Amino acid sequence: MRKSSEEPRLTSGEKARIAVLVGRMCKREIAGPDVYQGDLERKVDRIIDGAARRAEREERAARRGQR
C-alpha cells in the first residue's frame, strides 16, 4: 500500500466507489477472517492508480499551458 502523502487527490466519485468497496470488505470480514478479499483490494488499488494517472496527466497539461 502507498503512504498517504503519496496518494493522489480523489474525486467525489472515486471516494464513493472506494467507500462502497470498503463496506463490502467489512461485510466479508464479518462473515469470517478467512474470507478472500483480494479482489476488492485490487479494485481499490486500480481506482487509486487511475487517480494517480489522472493527476499526472493534469499536471503535464498544466505545465504545457504555462509555456
N, C-alpha and C positions, 0 to 999 in steps of 0.2 A: 504494500500500500504506500501511497505517497504521504509526504508530510503535508500538513495543512497549508504551509506557506507556499508550497509548490502547486497547489490545486488552482485551476483557473476559476474565474467568476462563472457562476452558473446562471442560466436564465430561469425564469419562473417555471417554465415547462420542464426543464431538466430537474429542478428541485422537486417538483411534484412527482415526476417519474421515479426519482430515487426514493422519495418518501413512500410511494406505493410498494416498491421492491423491498424496502426495509421492513415495512409492515408484513409483507409475505414471509420474510426471513423470520420475523418474530413468531408468526403462526407456526412455521415449521419447527422452530426451537421448542415451542410448547408441545408439539407432537412427540418430541424426543430429541435428545442430544445427538443421536446417531443418524439423524435425517440429513441427507445430502443437500447442501445449499450452494455448491459451487456454481451452478448455472445462474443463480440470482446474483452472486458476487461478480461473475463475468459481465453480466448485463450492466451493473453499476459501473464497473471499470470501463466498459465501452462508452457509456454516457459521459464519464469524466474525460476519457480520451478524445471524444468528439468535441467537447467543450474546449479542450486544450488546442486542438487543431483549429477550431474557430477563432480562438484568441490569437493564435499565431497569424492566421490569415488576416484578421482585422488589424493587427499590428503592422504587418507588411503593407497593407493598403493605406494605413495612416502615414507611414513613412514615405510612400510613393507620392501621396498627396501634398506633403510638405516640400517636396523638391521643386 
